[in-house]
Every structure is written in structure tokens, then in C-alpha cells.
Amino acid sequence: MDFVAGAIGGVCGVAVGYPLDTVKVKIQTEPKYRGIWHCVWDTYRQERVRGFYRGLSLPVCTVSLVSSVSFGTYHHCLANICRFRYGSPEAKPAKPDITLSGFASGLVRVFLTSPTEVAKVRLQTQTQTQQRRPSASWPSAAPPMCPVPPACSVPGPKYRGPLHCLATVAREEGLRGLYKGSSALLFRDGHSFATYFLSYAILCEQLTPTGHSQPDVLGVLVAGGCAGVLAWTVATPMDVIKSRLQADGQGQQRYRGLLHCVVTSVREEGPRVLFKGLTLNCCRAFPVNMVVFVAYEAVLRLIRGLST
């Protein structure tokens, strides 16, 4: 039940949050942007609405699996910990049990998400180049009897789509290219998912009315949104480094690894660089995780109702 509910909740979350995720990645990887609205306007001016959804198809296809594994791993670990410590998987877990299960959930998802994150970041940071048109004075500059030279053109985008991006990265950079930035991803997801599930459990407990075992829909909305904001607050520094490492394959490579990327980024842009996109992450996390947890809880209740 947890695997199915997690899959549906994850798809709903992606549908809500992807445009803001694109803006977040661009701000983190391209120093030219002065802020959120500058990035939004520049993306829209160059690529219109389509630019905000670049690379969407792969996350939509894979997020159901990843979200399913995340929620399923969390509850499977929690049930086993409770069985080991208290003799029953239905026993009420302690906060360290929830934290450990959330941490395990974050670690497991890295092995599934790293290649898709590489493709997503490369596509999001790739700008759509247009063919240059010939200048209006070109024909008159050529002799009357000479054929007009063909228009000069700028090469199109390197990656034509998610699958082409994955194939190109694998061919040019090998398996290591597909798992570029996975060390930062491990640090990001381990700690953020521990925070995510722990804060959700605490908030649900606080928002549950007296005499009830679960919060109402409004309580789930608030708990899910706040859990997402707290998780991304913890995750943002490593998310910045992860995005930079994964984007660092288009042209000459700047970073030799996780530590070198951290040191170089802080030296060139100051400590504030580690919190680039934090405001956007929090603005995106609240509605996305409201939807994720409401869909997750609704599907769980539906399945339980059908099975009884």
C-alpha cells in the first residue's frame, strides 16, 4: 500500500513543482542571474513556457518508481525497527526510529535518482539556440552572377531529450558521468529525508484532534507543506553543489570533486552561494509536499477501505 500511495503522491508533486525546479537549477548553476524574477523573465524571453518544462518527461516517467521506493523503504524500515525493538511492527515508533528510517529512505533513492538528476540538470541548464538568419545586405553584397552563400548556422542544442541526454552522457563520460554528483546527492537526501519524515510525524501528532488517531485533511496539508520546507532548508547547500557537479560536463570541467566544488564556489561567490535557491526551494516545497502527502494519505485510506 505504501509503495502504491507513494508513487501516486510523487507524480502529483512533480506536476505542481517542476517549473519552479527549473528556475531553481538555473539560479544555482548560472551566476548571470540576479534573482528569481530575472531568471524567470530571461527563461521566458528566450524559450517561452516550454523552457520551464525542459527535461520533464524523464522525471514524470521515473518519479512514480522513486517516490514509491522512498515511501515504501521508509515504512518497511520503520516496521522492522519496531518489530526488533518493541516486538510488533504496529508499535508506536520513537523519534530516533523515524529519523533512521527516513535517512535509509534518502540513501536508497540516490541509486535510482542520480542518472535522472544528471539528465534533468543538463537539460534545464541547456539554452535553446536558434539558427542565425542571413543579414538583409548579404545578397546585394554578392556579385550578381555568384550564388548566394548559405546562411551561417549555430549548432542546435547538444541534448535532444532525456533519453538522448542519458545516452550521450554514458557514451562521452561513461558510468561515472551518470552518477556525477552522487556524493553530494547522498549527503542531500540522507539528511533531508530524515528531517522530512521526522517533522511530518511530529506535526501530524501535534495537529491531530483529541480523540482521533490521525489529523484531518487541513492538518495533513499543513504538516506536509511544513515538512517539505524544513527538508529543503537542510538540503539546499548540498543541492547547490549537486547541481553544479552534474552540470559540469558541458564543455570544460571546472570541478574535480565534491570538496573542490564547495571550496571553489565559496571562494568565488562567498558562503551565500550555498543557499542559492533556498527561497525558491521553500516556496516550491510547501505546495508540492502538501499535494504529495494529501494524495499519499488519500490513496492509503482508499486502499484500506477497499480491502476491508
Long-range contacts (C-beta under 8 A, 24 or more apart in sequence): 1-299, 1-300, 1-303, 1-304, 2-71, 2-72, 2-74, 2-75, 2-76, 2-300, 3-68, 3-69, 3-71, 3-72, 4-68, 4-299, 4-303, 5-71, 5-295, 5-296, 5-297, 5-299, 5-300, 5-303, 6-67, 6-68, 6-69, 6-70, 6-71, 6-72, 6-296, 7-64, 7-65, 7-67, 7-68, 8-64, 8-295, 8-296, 8-299, 9-67, 9-71, 9-291, 9-292, 9-293, 9-294, 9-295, 9-296, 9-299, 10-63, 10-64, 10-66, 10-67, 10-68, 10-70, 10-292, 11-60, 11-63, 11-64, 11-67, 12-291, 12-292, 12-295, 13-63, 13-67, 13-288, 13-289, 13-291, 13-292, 13-295, 14-56, 14-59, 14-60, 14-63, 15-60, 16-287, 16-288, 16-291, 17-284, 17-285, 17-287, 17-288, 18-52, 18-53, 18-56, 18-59, 19-52, 19-53, 20-280, 20-283, 20-284, 21-124, 21-284, 22-51, 22-52, 22-53, 22-54, 22-55, 22-124, 23-52, 23-280, 24-277, 24-280, 24-281, 24-284, 25-120, 25-121, 25-124, 25-125, 25-243, 25-247, 25-277, 26-124, 26-125, 27-276, 27-277, 27-280, 28-239, 28-240, 28-243, 28-244, 28-276, 28-277, 29-121, 29-125, 29-243, 29-244, 29-247, 30-125, 31-269, 36-279, 36-280, 46-127, 46-128, 47-127, 47-128, 51-128, 54-123, 54-124, 54-126, 55-119, 55-120, 55-122, 55-123, 55-124, 55-162, 55-165, 57-161, 57-162, 58-116, 58-119, 58-120, 58-162, 58-163, 58-166, 59-116, 59-120, 62-112, 62-113, 62-116, 65-112, 66-109, 66-112, 66-113, 66-116, 67-292, 69-105, 69-108, 69-109, 69-112, 70-105, 70-106, 70-108, 70-109, 70-193, 71-105, 71-296, 73-101, 73-104, 73-105, 73-108, 73-109, 74-101, 74-102, 74-104, 74-105, 74-193, 74-197, 75-101, 77-101, 77-104, 77-105, 95-198, 95-201, 95-202, 98-197, 98-198, 98-201, 99-194, 99-197, 99-198, 100-194, 101-197, 102-193, 102-194, 102-195, 102-196, 102-197, 102-198, 103-190, 103-191, 103-193, 103-194, 105-193, 105-197, 106-188, 106-189, 106-190, 106-191, 106-192, 106-193, 106-194, 107-186, 107-189, 107-190, 109-189, 109-193, 110-182, 110-185, 110-186, 110-189, 113-185, 113-189, 114-178, 114-179, 114-180, 114-181, 114-182, 114-185, 115-166, 115-178, 115-179, 116-162, 117-181, 117-185, 117-242, 117-246, 118-165, 118-166, 118-169, 118-177, 118-178, 118-179, 118-180, 118-181, 118-246, 118-249, 119-159, 119-162, 119-165, 119-166, 119-169, 120-162, 121-243, 121-246, 121-247, 122-159, 122-165, 122-169, 122-246, 122-247, 122-249, 122-250, 123-159, 123-161, 123-162, 123-165, 125-247, 125-250, 126-157, 126-158, 126-159, 126-250, 127-157, 128-157, 129-154, 129-155, 129-156, 129-157, 130-154, 131-156, 158-250, 169-249, 172-249, 173-249, 177-249, 180-245, 180-246, 180-248, 180-249, 181-241, 181-242, 181-243, 181-244, 181-245, 181-246, 183-257, 183-258, 184-238, 184-239, 184-241, 184-242, 184-245, 184-258, 184-261, 185-238, 185-242, 187-238, 188-235, 188-238, 188-239, 188-242, 189-235, 191-234, 191-235, 191-238, 192-231, 192-232, 192-234, 192-235, 193-231, 195-227, 195-230, 195-231, 195-234, 196-227, 196-228, 196-230, 196-231, 197-227, 199-223, 199-226, 199-227, 199-230, 199-231, 200-224, 200-227, 200-293, 203-227, 214-297, 217-294, 220-293, 220-294, 220-297, 221-290, 221-293, 221-294, 222-290, 223-293, 224-289, 224-290, 224-291, 224-292, 224-293, 224-294, 225-285, 225-286, 225-287, 225-289, 225-290, 226-286, 227-289, 227-293, 228-285, 228-286, 228-288, 228-289, 228-290, 228-292, 229-282, 229-285, 229-286, 229-289, 231-285, 231-289, 232-278, 232-281, 232-282, 232-284, 232-285, 233-278, 233-281, 233-282, 235-281, 236-274, 236-275, 236-276, 236-277, 236-278, 236-281, 237-274, 237-275, 239-277, 239-281, 240-265, 240-273, 240-274, 240-275, 240-276, 240-277, 241-265, 241-274
